Amino acid sequence: MGTEVFHHLKSVLKSKAMTTSVGDEGGFAPNLNSNEEALEVILEAIEKAGIKPGMDIYLALDVAANELYKNNTYNLYSEGRQLKSEDMVEYLSSLSEQYPISSIEDGLHEDDWAGWNHCNNKLGSKIQIVGDDLTVTNTKRLQRAIDDKSMNAILIKLNQIGTVTETIQTVQLARNAGFGAIISHRSGETEDTIIADLAVAMGHTCQQPPQVHHDDDAARARTPGGSLRPRDDVCWGRPGDRRRIRTRKVGPCACAGST
């Protein structure tokens, strides 16, 4: 579905005489008048693809609020608006009510802990509130987020914390708190497939734009049995690749393919 929407979105942008060039992560960056307009063109693409928004597919926002925050104010530059923390939460809430949004990542600045708590209290029972810049795959910041009830899901980036051991510890801490965990790449990485391997091993989804990682996950789907769970102690390589990557179990199953 995502691929279909992507191609229809390109057509929608072309029909509006907007640029269709993409960034290093494959996303479009047209010159739009508002954040709402961005959501509207995506919804138009979804509908042109014959998919029902809010039923078959939902929207997820990465606000990257650190980039908007200056002098204790969130600056929506394209709209000429300046919002205080509580107003930013209300703005995000209004978007989630108007559009089929299921997840908001980094909706507030990494040190706006009160704002995160307010946002999670208001929206956390309805949608996924994801911390990335807030927690930086760090167990100390994640523990504070747990204690402060700042969010209900975390983005996991192996090269953000620096070691596999600390990455797994952060995933386990999140899991024990009942948080969702999304294994993610970081912009500018190589095409090494370790992120896809880690996502499968930890039993989580993989937020990974580069095609090579999708190909690696797809290869696992073509292993004997046709699923991401060929055996509970082995992750397989690509078809035709004789290697097997043995993994120690983490939780119920190290190779779980559930999302």
C-alpha positions in Angstrom: 0.0 0.0 0.0 2.8 2.4 0.9 4.4 2.0 -2.5 1.1 2.6 -4.3 0.5 5.8 -2.3 4.0 7.0 -3.0 3.6 6.7 -6.7 0.1 8.3 -6.7 1.5 11.1 -4.5 4.1 11.9 -7.2 1.2 12.1 -9.7 -0.8 14.4 -7.4 2.2 16.7 -6.9 2.9 16.8 -10.6 -0.8 17.7 -11.3 -0.3 20.7 -9.0 2.9 21.8 -10.7 4.9 21.0 -7.6 8.4 19.6 -7.4 8.7 15.8 -7.2 12.5 15.6 -6.4 13.3 13.5 -3.3 15.7 13.8 -0.4 18.2 11.2 0.8 15.5 9.2 2.5 13.2 9.2 -0.5 10.6 11.7 0.6 9.1 14.5 -1.4 9.6 18.1 -0.3 7.2 20.4 -2.2 6.6 24.0 -1.3 3.3 23.9 0.5 1.4 26.7 2.4 0.6 24.8 5.5 1.1 21.5 7.4 -2.6 20.7 6.7 -2.0 21.0 3.0 0.7 18.3 3.3 -1.8 16.0 4.9 -4.4 16.8 2.3 -2.2 15.9 -0.7 -1.2 12.6 1.0 -4.9 11.8 1.6 -5.6 12.7 -2.0 -2.9 10.2 -3.1 -4.3 7.5 -0.8 -7.8 7.9 -2.3 -6.5 7.8 -5.8 -4.8 4.6 -5.0 -8.2 3.1 -4.0 -7.3 2.8 -0.4 -9.5 4.0 2.5 -7.7 6.4 4.9 -8.6 5.6 8.5 -9.5 2.1 7.6 -6.9 0.5 5.4 -4.1 3.0 6.2 -3.3 5.7 8.7 -0.9 8.7 8.8 2.2 9.0 11.1 3.9 12.4 11.8 7.5 13.1 12.6 7.2 16.7 13.7 11.0 17.0 14.6 9.9 19.8 17.0 13.6 20.5 18.0 13.9 22.2 14.6 10.9 24.5 15.4 11.8 25.4 19.0 13.5 28.7 19.9 13.1 30.9 23.0 10.6 28.5 24.6 8.3 28.9 21.5 7.4 26.5 18.7 7.7 28.4 15.4 5.6 27.2 12.5 7.5 29.2 10.0 5.5 28.4 6.9 2.3 29.5 8.6 3.7 32.5 10.5 2.6 31.1 13.8 4.3 30.9 17.2 3.0 28.5 19.8 3.8 27.9 23.5 4.0 24.3 24.7 0.4 23.9 25.7 -0.7 25.5 22.4 1.5 23.1 20.5 -0.1 20.1 22.2 -3.6 21.5 21.3 -2.4 22.0 17.7 -1.3 18.3 17.5 -4.5 17.2 19.1 -6.6 19.2 16.5 -4.6 17.5 13.7 -5.2 14.1 15.2 -8.9 14.9 15.3 -9.1 16.2 11.7 -7.0 13.5 10.1 -6.5 9.7 10.4 -3.3 10.0 12.4 -2.1 7.0 14.4 1.3 8.1 15.5 3.1 11.4 16.3 6.9 11.3 16.7 8.9 14.1 18.4 5.9 16.4 18.7 7.7 18.5 21.3 11.3 19.7 22.1 13.6 17.1 23.7 13.7 19.1 27.0 10.0 20.1 27.1 9.2 17.4 29.6 6.1 19.1 30.9 4.8 19.4 27.3 5.5 15.7 26.6 3.6 14.7 29.7 0.6 16.9 28.7 0.7 15.5 25.2 0.8 11.9 26.3 -2.0 12.5 28.9 -4.2 14.1 26.2 -3.4 11.8 23.2 -1.6 8.7 24.5 -4.7 6.6 25.0 -5.7 7.2 21.4 -2.6 7.2 19.3 1.1 6.4 19.5 3.3 9.1 21.0 6.9 8.3 20.0 10.1 9.7 21.5 13.2 9.9 19.3 15.1 13.1 20.1 13.5 12.9 23.6 15.1 9.6 24.5 18.0 9.1 21.9 18.1 5.3 22.6 19.4 6.1 26.1 18.1 4.1 29.1 18.5 7.0 31.5 16.3 9.3 29.3 13.9 6.4 28.6 13.6 5.7 32.3 12.7 9.4 32.9 10.1 9.2 30.1 8.6 6.1 31.8 8.5 7.8 35.2 7.1 11.0 33.8 4.6 9.2 31.6 6.0 11.3 28.6 5.2 8.8 25.8 4.1 5.3 24.9 6.6 4.3 22.2 10.3 4.8 21.4 12.4 5.0 18.3 15.4 2.8 18.5 18.6 3.7 16.7 21.6 1.5 17.0 24.2 4.1 16.0 22.5 6.7 18.2 23.5 5.0 21.4 26.6 3.3 19.9 26.6 -0.3 21.0 24.4 -3.4 20.3 24.3 -4.1 24.1 22.9 -0.7 25.0 20.4 -0.9 22.1 19.1 -4.2 23.4 18.9 -2.9 27.0 16.9 0.1 25.8 14.5 -2.2 23.8 14.0 -4.4 26.9 13.4 -1.5 29.2 10.8 -0.1 26.8 9.2 -3.6 26.4 9.0 -4.0 30.2 7.2 -0.6 30.5 4.7 -1.7 27.9 6.1 0.8 25.3 6.2 0.1 21.6 9.6 0.0 20.0 10.5 0.9 16.4 13.9 -0.1 15.1 15.1 2.7 12.9 18.0 3.8 10.7 19.6 7.3 10.8 19.9 9.5 7.8 23.1 9.1 5.8 23.8 5.5 6.7 25.5 2.9 4.5 23.5 0.1 2.8 24.6 -2.4 5.5 21.6 -4.6 6.4 22.3 -4.8 10.1 19.2 -2.7 11.0 16.9 -5.1 9.2 18.7 -8.0 11.0 18.2 -6.3 14.4 14.6 -5.5 13.8 13.8 -9.2 13.0 15.9 -10.4 15.9 14.2 -8.1 18.4 10.7 -8.9 17.0 9.9 -5.3 16.1 9.0 -3.3 13.0 11.8 -1.6 11.0 11.5 2.0 10.0 14.0 1.8 7.1 13.6 3.7 3.8 16.7 2.3 1.9 15.5 -0.5 -0.5 18.3 -2.8 0.5 16.8 -3.2 4.0 13.3 -3.9 2.7 14.9 -6.5 0.3 16.6 -8.1 3.3 13.4 -8.3 5.2 11.6 -9.7 2.2 14.2 -12.4 1.8 13.4 -13.6 5.3 9.7 -13.7 4.3 10.7 -16.2 1.6 12.5 -18.6 3.9 11.1 -22.1 4.6 7.6 -21.7 5.9 7.1 -18.4 4.2 7.2 -16.2 7.3 9.7 -14.2 9.4 9.8 -17.0 11.9 11.7 -19.8 10.2 13.0 -21.2 13.5 13.1 -19.6 16.9 16.9 -19.5 17.2 18.0 -18.8 13.6 17.8 -15.8 11.3 18.3 -16.7 7.6 20.2 -14.7 5.0 19.0 -14.0 1.5 17.8 -16.9 -0.8 20.8 -18.7 -2.0 23.0 -17.5 0.8 24.1 -20.5 2.9 24.9 -18.5 5.9 22.8 -18.5 9.0 23.0 -15.9 11.7 22.5 -17.4 15.1 20.9 -15.1 17.7 20.5 -15.5 21.5 16.9 -15.3 22.5 15.7 -11.9 23.8 12.3 -12.2 25.5 10.0 -15.0 24.2 11.7 -15.3 20.8 14.7 -13.6 19.3 13.5 -14.1 15.7 9.8 -13.1 16.2 8.5 -11.4 13.1 5.4 -9.8 14.8 4.9 -6.1 14.7 
